Amino acid sequence: MARSGYLYRRSSGIYVVRICVPKRLQAVIGRGEIHVSTGVRDPATAKAAAFRLLSQWQQRVLELDGMDVLKVVEGSPVLAGEGVIRLADFALALGMESKALLMEVANHGVVLVCVADGWQGVEVADIAEVERESDGQFILNSVEEIGEPVMLTGQLVLFDTGLAVSRFLKDGEYLGEVFFRDAKRKRAVFFDPGEKVGIDALMLSKRDAERIRLALSMGVTPSMLDAAKALRQPSLPAPALAHVYPSVVAGHKYGAMRVSEVLDRFLADKKASWKDDQYRRMAGICGVFVEMMDDPMLADLDRPMIAEYRRRLQELPDDLYQARRRYGVTSLAELVAAVESAGDPRMELSSANHYIRRLSEMLNWAVTEELLSRNPASGVGGGGKRDKREQDERGVFDADDLAKIFGVEWFKEGKGKASARGAYHSYQPHYYWLPLLGLYTGGRLNELAQLYLDDVQQDDAGCWYLDFNLNGSDKIDADPKEERSEGGDKSLKTINSQRVVALHDRLVELGLPEYVEALRREGHVRFFPELRFDQIKGYGKAAGSWFNERFLGTRLEIPRDGTKTFHSLRHMFITGLFDAEVPEATVAQVAGHERGKTMSAKRYRKDQVASKLQPYINRVEYPLPTLAPFDVAAGVLAVASALDRKKRRRKQQVRSESRTANQP
């Protein structure tokens, strides 16, 4: 969808959407711009409101722009046949502007092509062989080692269409650092600092162009066709702005209020009490109802509509985020079509019920606020009942999986492979320690990723242990937006998560204490200084992306169906404790769960010290292949390599931003 506007904030703090009226419609609308207040100060809520307003505007543009609608329906001879067509010519054939088509290009996952003219870069035969950072960014040193210098003239394929489109819409141009040589997306060329591509230089295949035109024509209704033909009459009066934005001009409440407005109010009310990830999760889940059911009025809500929503949910894939990335689409209608065409699995009833329950939570709030008299979704989602036992919902790694995971080179040799120059581009110490810590301590991913060196301690009895704590003043909420104080970059899910866990003898034997001391000597304070911090997901985001996607999925080819993840290691550890007949209270302490079921147990039972826990933890055993002790010296060098890459990448970003700022 074309986003012919942008969001800005007034001095009052309220966000406003600026909508640019196409020149061809300015005489009809009576102005060149429309400014519409979202009425909110929260950026996330404002973005949701802006998307809704821009969607409404795009609908009105199609209704107003009769010649555009007719051209979309009738097609054009220039789109016939094989070959490529300039984006500008494609837009002209539909009577639209180039930027208006770019979002549709991104939605359909279309390959965009540009023409190089004597560009100098480095070509690699297979982009899969280029080493990456833990956050997925390419390591340029690796490109230089395996690639060949080239000077290119001819067609190149843009590496990331979605990113390129966002840059074109924002800046009118795109600074590309990676391009494919052809549509096979294997041979790639890297440019440092990047080559500038203008929107007028973009091309796409005629076949893709016709596919987009057909998709647009499917959205044209008979009334829109009638309006298009009527607009050819010179006596047609100009529409009033109230017809463009009835919700903004007239205002909605109660029966006439849209569900999207209820969602905005609901999120604004919960903003202060929810963590950022919970806020984003609820906004996304409830937003699915708004999109799938065409943002109904509250007066139209009833149980048949909720039942129909549940039916439609089961036409979607289970993981919407990953499916959108895989198919390169954003709208749910396109996603349903893509999943049906590919024959992929659909959302199960239990997952659909989860969406219904979250919607019901919002509607219950609306009843409390007297926006609704009743909640039509009440009880439709199964009342929170589970279809599976909790212990069955997360898969565990079998013996073959463990052999794959712990059979890679850094577990066989205690270190990864160094480059010809002695640097470590494809190995970082958390590759070695995080899976072992998950398996032998049961720590959650972010708990482990954010450990400080001071969290690894030894008691008077000589027992090594991990101290899971939160030294900042806030014991639950993590990653505050304001400047973080010491200990403020750590997150623990609950107060019960603060605990000590004795280190299994296996971890000590493999050299964990020695590595901690080596990091201290180098001046580090964190156990994994190579990991990058994320404001929402903490240090665990980069680690999880590496382990769950690139390691398990890409390298080991373990199916990514959500059942086997890093959390499976924790599940195996807790199961191992129970199998070893460890008392339930001890398991609860080690796992960071609630200490006992009774009030007396919660209040008066003290946690055991590390030396008392160690005999229990040492009972846990796994059928692992032979593991080499951690190479401490190589680990320190790998950290230095990672930090050096971070530093160089920041410098490159600063240079790139400086060049952009200095452009006329």
N, C-alpha and C positions, 0 to 999 in steps of 0.2 A: 504494500500500500504506500502511495506517495505521501510523504510527510512534508507538506508545503508550509512549514512554519517551524518555530522553535520556542523554547521555554525560557523565560527570564523572570527575575525577581524584582519587585518594586521595593522602594525604601521601607514600606510597611512590613516587608517580609513575605507578602503574598505572591505566589507564582502566577504568571500570566502567559498565555499562549499567543504568539504573534502568527497570524495566518496571512500568507501572501496570496492575493487574488491574481490568477493568471491574467495577462494583458487582454486576452481575447474575451474575458468575462467582466472586465472592470466597468465597462459601460452599462452592463446589466446590473451588477452589484451596486455600482455607484461610488466605489472607493477602491483603493489599491491594497489596503491592508485591513484586517480585522483583528482587534485585540480583545481576548476573552479571558476574564479572570477565572482561575480554578477555585478560588476561595479558600485555599489551604496554604500552610507554610511548610509542611513536610515535603521534602524533595521526592521521596518514593511515591507518596500519595498523589502529588502533583503530576508526576510522570504518567500514572495510571489515568488520571483525569484528562491529561493532554492527549493521550492515545485515543481515548473515547471521543474527544472533541474533534480531533483530526480525522478519525474514522467517519464521523458524521459529516464533516466538511467534504471529504472525498466522495461520499455518497451524493452530496448535493452538487458537487462539481460534475459528476457523471450525469445527473439529471439536468443540469443547466447546459452543459456542453453538448448540445444535440448532435452536431457534426461529428464530435469524437465518438459518441455512442454508435452512430451509424457506421462510421469507419471501422470501429471495433467489430461490429456484427458482420459487415460486408466483406472485410478483409481487403487485401491489396495484391496486385500482380507482382510487386517487388518482393513479396515474401515467398513466392513460389520457387520451387527448384532447390538445388543444392548450393553449397558455398556459404559465404558469410555476408553479413550486412552491417553497416555502421549503426551504432545505437541511435545516432541522430537521425538517420534515414528511417529507421524502424519507428521512432517516435513520430516523425513527420507523416508516415503512412497511416498512423492511428490518430493523427491530429492532436498529439500530446507533446509534452516537453520531455527532454531526455531524463531529467531528474525524476519526473513522475513515473518513469518506467523502471528506474534503478531498483526500487524496493521490490517490484514484481520479479525482476531478474534474480534478486537474492532469495526471494520466497520460493522460486522454482529450482534453485540450485543450478542455475545456468552457468556455463563456462564463459568467462569474459576473456577476450583476446585483445592485445595491443601490438604495435609494431615497434621493434627495436631498430635504432639507427646508429650503428657504430658503438653500441654500449660495451664497455669493458667489464668483465666479471669473471667468476670462477664457476666452471661447470662440473657437476658430479653425475656419474652414470646412474646412481640409484639413491634417491633422497633418504631411503630407509637406513642407509649406511652412515648418515651424518649423525653424530652424537648430539644429545640434547641435555639441557639443564633439567633439574627436577621439576621445573614449572613448564617444561615443554619447549622452551626457546632453543633455537639452534646454537651450537657452539662454533663460532667462526674459525677457531683454530683447527677444528676437525675438518671443516670445509677445505681449508688451505692444504691440509695434509693429504686428503684423498682426491681433491679436485684438480682440474687443469685450467689455466688462464685462457680466456677466449674473448674475441671481439665479435659481437653478434649484430646481424642485420636481418630482420624478418619477424615473423609472428612469434609471440610468446603468450603463454596462458597465465593469467593472474593466479597466484598461489591460494589466496583466501578471498573468495568472492564477497562473503559477508562483511569482512573487515574493510575491503576496498570500497564497497557500497557506502558503508557508514562514513568513511573518509571523504568520498565524493560528495555526499549529501551535506557534510559539515563544512568542508574546505573547498570543494569544487575540483580537487585534484587528489592524487594518491601517490605517496612516496613508497615505491615497492622495493623491497630488499631481496625477495625470493620470487622466482617465476619458474613455471614448468616449460619445457621445450615443446610439448605437445599435449594433447588431451589424455594420453595414457597416464600422466601425472607420476612419472617415474624419474626421467632425466630432469634435472633442475639446474638453474643458474642463480648464483648468489651475487648481489651487488652491494658494495660497501662504499659510501653510506646509503646508497639507494638511488633508483632512477624515478624521475617524476613522470607521471602519466596524467594527461588531461582527460576530462570527460568526453571531449570530442574525438579522442583517439580510440575509444572503445568500440569493439566489434563483437558480434555473436553469430552463431550459425543461424541460417534461415529456418532450419528445422526447429530450433529452440524458440525463435521469434514467433513462428506460427503456433507453437504450443502455448506460448504466453497469450497470444491473441485469442485463441480458442478458450482458454481459461477465463479471460476477462469477459468474453462474450456470454459465457454461461451465467454470469452474474447480472446480465441485463434483463430486466423484467419487461413485460408488455407495457406497463405504465411509463417506464423510462423511454421505451421506443416512441410511445405516443408523445411524450414531452419533447423528445429530440426532433420529431417531425414538426411539432407545433412551434418550436423555436425558430424554424425557418421563416415563420410569418413575421414581417417587419413590425406589425402592430402589437406584438406580444408585450404586455407590461412587465416592468422589472419587478422581480420578487422582493418582498420585504425581508429584512434581516431576521425578523421574528420567525419566518418560515425556515430559515437556515439553521437557527439554533433555538428551537422552542424551549428546550430545557434550560438554557441560560437566560433567555429573555423572560419567559413566563414563570419559570421556577416550578419544581415538583415537590410534593409532599404527600404522604400517606398513599392513597390509592393510585395516584398518578406518578408516584415516585418510582424511579428505575432501581433495579437491584444494584446496579453499579454505584449509585449514590449511597445506598445502604452500606455497601462494601467500603466506600471511602470513609464514611462516618465510623463504621466499626473499627477499621484499622487505625484511624486517628485516636479513637478512644483507648485502644489497646497499646498504642505506641510506647507509652511510658513504662508499662509493666512487662512488655515482651522483649526478649533478646532479638537482635537483628535477624538471625536465621529463622526464628519462629515467625517473625513478622513477614519475611519474604515468602516463607512456606505457605502461610495462610493466604497471603495476597495471591499467590499463584494458584492454589487449589480452588479458592472461591472464584477467582477470575475465570476458571474453566467454565463454570456455570454461566457466567455473564456472556462469554463468547459462544458457547454451544447452543444456548437457548435464546440468543439474540437479545440479551439485556431486557427481559420482560418488566412490565410494571407490576407493582406489588398487588394490584387488584386482580391480576391474571394468575397469580401463584395459586396452585392447588395440587392435590396429591397426584392426579394424573400427569401433571407436568413434571413432578419429581420422578415419577416412575419412568416417564419418557427419557428424562435426563440420565437415569441409571442405565437404561437400554443403550443410549448413545455412548455413554462412557465405555461400555464393553466393546465398542468398535475401535477404540483407541489402543495404542500400545501401552504397556504397563508403566514404562519410564518415559514420560513425555519429553523431558530435557534431553536425554540421550538420543531419543528418536528424532527430535527436531535437528539435532546436530548431524545425525547420520544421513537424513534425507535432505537436509538443507532447506527446510520449509519452516514457516512460522505459524501460519493459520492452522487451526484444528481441522478444518474441512479438507485442506490439502494433505494433512497428515493422515487422515482416515483413508483418503484415496491412495496415498503412497503405501500404507501398510497393507491395504487390500491387494494392490498390484503385486507387492513383494511376497504376499502370503505369510507375513510374519505373525507371531502370536499376539493375541489381543489381551486387553485388560481382564483379569479374573473378577468374578463377582465380589470377592472379599476386598479387592482394591477399589472397586467401584463403590462399595459400601463405605469405605474409608472416606472417599470424596463426599458422599452424602452426609456422613456424620460431621465433617468439618463445615459443610454448608449449613447443617442444622444448628451448629454452634453459633454461627452468625445470625441465623434467623431467630434463635432463642433470645439473643441480645436485642434484636429488633422488637420482639414482643415486650421485653422488659422496658425498652425505650418508648413503647406505645406507638411504634411505627406499624406494627402488625397486631391483629387481634389474636392470631394463632400461628403456630409453626406448622406448615404443611409437610415439612420433611421429618417431623418427629416420628421416630420409630421405623422409618423407611430403611435406614442404614443398618438395621439389625441391633440397634441399641448398644453398640460397642462390643458385641460378642465376637470372639475369635473363631475362625474356622480351623486353626491349627493351634497346637500347644506352643507356648512360648519357646520351649527348648527345641522345637522342630522348625522354627521359622528361619534360623540361620544355619547354613550348611557348614560342615567341617571338612578339613582337608584329609583325604584318605592317604594311605601309605604311598601311593604313586604320586600324589600331589606333593607330599613332603619330600619325596626323592627329587622331584623337579625343582622345588623351591630351594632346598638346601644342597643341591648338587651343582649350582653354578660356580663360576671360577672363584669368586671372592670367599665362598665358604670352603672350597677345596684348598685354596692357597693362602687364605687369610687377608687377601687384598685383591683389588681389581687390576685390570691391565693398564699399564702406563703407556703414554705415547712415546714416539721416538725421541722426544725432547725430555722425557722423564716426568711429564705432567700427567695428571689424571683428569681426563675429560668425560669418561663414561663410567666413573665409579666415585661414589661418595660414602663416607663411613656409615651413614644411616642405612645404606643398603644391607650392611652386615648386621648392625645392632638392633634395628627396629623389629625385624621378624623374630629374632631371638628373644628380645625383651617381651614382645607380645605373647610368645609361646611359654615363657618361663616366669613371667610376673603377672600376666593377665591384664596389663595396663591397657587402657583405651588409647587409641592412636594419638589424640592431641595431648593427653596426659604425658605420654612418653616423648613426643616431639618437642615439648616445651620445657623439658627438664633442665635445671641448672646443675653445674658441677657440684654445688653445695647440697644438692638433693641426693647425691650419692654419698652415703656416710658409713662409718664403721663404729659399732658400739664398744663398750668396755670389754665385752666378752669376745671381741674379735670378729663379730658377725657383720658382714656387709649388707646394706639394705638401701632401698629407695624410699625417700620421704616425699610422698605426694602431698603437696601443700599449695597454698596460695598466700604469698606473703603480703600482697597488697591489702588495702583496707576493705575491699569488697570481696566477700568470700564466694559469691555465686556468679554475678554478672562479669563477663570477660570482655576484653578488648574494647575499652571505652573509646569514644571518638576523640575526647580531649587528650592532651599529652599524657602518656602513660608514665606513672611513677615506678620505682623499683618494684619488681614483682607484679606489675600491672599488666604484663603481656602474657599472663598465665590464665588458664581457664580450668575449672573443675565443675563437673555437672551438678553435684550436690555437696552439701556439707559432709555426708557420709563418705564421699570420695576422698576426703583428706585422711590419709592413712600411711602406715609404713608397711612395706613388703620386703621381706628378707630376700636377698639374691640367692637364687639356686646355685649350688656348687658348680654347675656346668658353666654359668656365666663368669664366675670368678676364675675358673680354670682357663677359659678362653681369653682372659686378659682385660676384662672391663675395668677393674680398679687401676691397672697400669695405664690404660688409655686416659682415664680421668686425670691422673697426675700429669701426664704428658701435655694434655690440653691446658692445664693450669700453668705449666711452665711456659707455654706459648702466650699466656696472657688472656686466654679465653675464659668466659664465665658460663657459657651454655654448653650442654652436652652435645648438641647438634648445631654448631654455629653456622653451618652451611645452609640451613633451612631458612626460607624467606617467610616473613610474618604476613598474615592476611588479616584484615580488620574484622572479618566475620568468622572465619574458620580457624584462625590462629595459625600456629606453625604446622598443624596437621594437614592443612589443605595440600601443600606441595608434596608432603610425604604420602598422603593418600592417593594423589593423582599418579605418583610414580608406582606405588605398590599395586594398587587395584587395576590400573589401566595399562601402563606401559610394561610392568613386570609380569603380572599374572596374565593379562590379556594378550599384549603384543608379543612378548618374548616367549612365555611358557604356553600360550594358547589355551589357557584354562577358560572355559566359557564365562562370559561376563553377563550372567543372568541375575545378579544381585544376591546369590546364595553363598558364594565363597568370596570373602573379602578379608581385609585385615582383621576385622572384628571376629572372624572365625578362629583366629589364634587365641583370642581371649576366651571364646566359648570352649575351646579345647582344653585350655588351662583349668577353667572352673570345673568342667566335666572330669578332668584328671584328678582334681582334689576330691570330688565326691567318690570317684572310683577307688581312690586310695583310702576311703573311709575317714576322711578328715571331718571333724565335727562341724556341723552347719554354722555355728556361730563364728568359727575360725574362717570358714569359707566366705561368710558375709564380710568379715573385716578385710580379708585379702582382696576380695573382689570390689570393695568399696560400696557394698550394699547396706541397706538398713540393718542395724545390729539387733536382731531379735524381733519377735512379733508382739511381745507383751510390753506394757509400759515400764515395768520394772527392769526388763532386760535392756530397753532403750536408755533408761536413765542411769542405771547403776552398774552395768557390766562394762568394765574398762577394756580397751583394746590391749591385746598382748604385745609385748615388746618383740623386737626382731629376732632375738636369739631363741625365743620360745616358738616363733613361727617357722624358723628354718627347717627343723626336722620334718614338719608337715609338707613344706614346699618341696623338699628334696625327694619326697615319695613320688612326685610326678615324673614320668619317663615317657619318651617318644621313640618310635622306630626311625631315627634319623641316620643318614649316611655319616661317615667320618667327617668331622669338622676340624679345620686347621685353626689354631689360635690366631687371634687378630694381630695383624702386623701393625704395631703401634706407629712405627716410623712412617710407613706408607700412609696410614690414616691421617697423620699430621700434615703430610704433603698434600693429600687429597683435599683436606680442608683449606689449605693455603691456595690450591688451584681454584677451588670453588669461589672463595672470597675474592681472588684476583679477577675472575670472570665477572662477578657481580660489580666490581669497581669499574672494569672496562665497559661493561654494559651501561652503567649509569653515565659514564662520560659520553658514550655514543648517544644516549638519549638526550643529554644536555646539548650536545652539538646539533642534533637533529631539531630540537625545540628552538635553539638559537637561530638556525637557518630559516625555520618556518616563521619565526617572529620578525626576521629582517626582510622577509619577502615583501615586495610592494603590494 
